[in-house]
Structure formats: C-alpha cells, structure tokens
Amino acid sequence: MNNRITIKSDRLLAVEGKDECNFFKAMLQYEKINNIQVIDIGGKDKFKIELSLLLNLEGFSEVHTLGFVRDAEENQADSAFSSICSVLNKNRLPAPKTINSINNEQNIKVGVFIMPNNIDKGMLEDLCIESVKANPVFECVNQYIECCLLRFPENEKNINLSKAKIQTYLAVKNPIVNSLGLAAAKGYWDFSEKCFSEIRKFICNLFWSDAPINAPLKQN
C-alpha cells in the first residue's frame, strides 16, 4: 500500500494489487456503484501489516463499509478467509462469521471475498478465464500454451498457467492490453457471464445492499 495514500471515502475496498484495483473499478462502474475507494494493499502477504497501517490513517474512523478481496492461491478458499479474519480480529474489527457473508453487527460493515469463487483454490485470473473459455479463440490459447510447454526445457516449465493464459488471450485483442485490470477497463470481460455472479452479488450486497444487480446474469 502506498504510504502516501489518503482516505477519501467512507466506503473502502482493499484488494491485492494495481491490477485488481483496475478490475474492481471497472466492475463498480458496471454496477453503477459510486464513491468507493479501491485500495491496493500490495499483495496477499501484506494484508497483516497494511491493514494496521490503514486503520491508523486519518479519516478511517469515518469509514462505515470495508471490503476485502484476495486470491485463494494454492489453498482452498477457507484458508485465505481464515487468514483475513484473524487479521481483522487482531485489529478489533468485526469479521464475517462464515465465508460469503457480511458482518454488519457493529458500526462498520465488513465483507470478505476469496477469489475465484469463495470455494476453490485459484485467483482472479481463473475467474476471468472461466468467463471466456467457451470462446473458440480460447482453444487456440490452450493449444499455444501446451505447445510452448512441450518445447520448454524442464527448468522453465514451472509457470503460472492462469496468468500465462490471460496474457496470451489479451495479446490478440485490439487494442492490445498487457494486464487483466486494463482489460476490464476496456470491457474485455463480460460481467454478465454467470461466473461473475458471486463477486457481483458480494459487491452489491456490501456497498449497495438495496440495489438490484445492474444487468441480467447469463444462465449458461
């Protein structure tokens, strides 16, 4: 988290990095939810330290809604959820009692979402891949990655497949963008796809609880 950051809203969404910031700014705009400050924590491993810094920033006492989104990575979502709840408890903030729930029992409303779907291991990239995997072009992406892996030396085969697939998919878009977040800003991820329904519901319930979801969800 940038140490020069200032709190400009009473509704905050803390995410892992700049890419996630751009992604969620695009989603909030899609849902027509305004005046949310999206904060780059700087990585999942920094939540513990950066949350404490966030709490001490001038203006935090006025915050009434606080959301967290982080990747499950190699573990199931429960593990990442427990990690964030532990940090919240240590900082005397209300933590959601269960995954995919929001704690609004105190003066501050707190919610936690674990990518990609509050259940499985993985990351935001996996959610975006899910939204485009039915596109015939994505089969070309898979074939390209498989071809590369067959030809890589053994010491170069340990790659992040999800990130590699995202970068390959975006490399043939027009205009080309080099990150998942910028792709969201360009509208390359269709937020009406069913796979985005849970994160959209989380965002709406946390920041705009009495509002309908902006666009109908695809059912296939």
Phi, psi and omega in degrees: 000132179296125184287356176263005182292145175235146179281122184243000182215157175268009177228117186240145172232114182263126183230174191286327186198185182297320179301314179295323177304310181296321180298311185284334172297320178293319180293319178298320177295320178300320180277359181061039176255120187251168173063034173256129176265117179266124187247129177276110180286332177101014179126150184299329182284353183257001182303317184300313182283314187291329177297318178299320177294320180299318182296334183266001178288145177299130179102348182295330181298341180270352182288129179243353177219129185223119179244148177233135173229126175216164181278148173286331184061232187273354180253166174294161186300328182303324182294314179293322178298314180298324180297314180292319180298323178298317178295319179298314181297319180295334179261014176059038174251146180293132179252144175303142183286327180223161177296148182065034175224167182234133178266115178234031184277342181246196183287349179236135181266125186234133177225150180228131175234133180250119178288145009268342188209021181069009181228301190273162170290161180134200188207178180304323179303322180295324178294317179293322176299318179303325184286341183239002187294338178279349177293127181306330180298330185291337174295326176294322177300312180300317181294321179296313180298316179299319180297316179297316182296326178295332186258347177292146169294158185304324184283000178243007184272349181275076183249163173277101186299320183296314179294321179296318180293321178298313181296321179294316179298316183288337182294341180252009176278157179231111005282155178290137170234155186251014179208153179300320182293316177295327176298321177296318179297330179276354180082022182283343175255124182276101184292351176278352177297144185301326183297339179271359188299319183291317180291326177294318178297319178301311181299315181292317180294325182284314189255345184206064194298334182259014183256143175286157173295139191303311186235154179297147179273138174290142184260001180243000000 
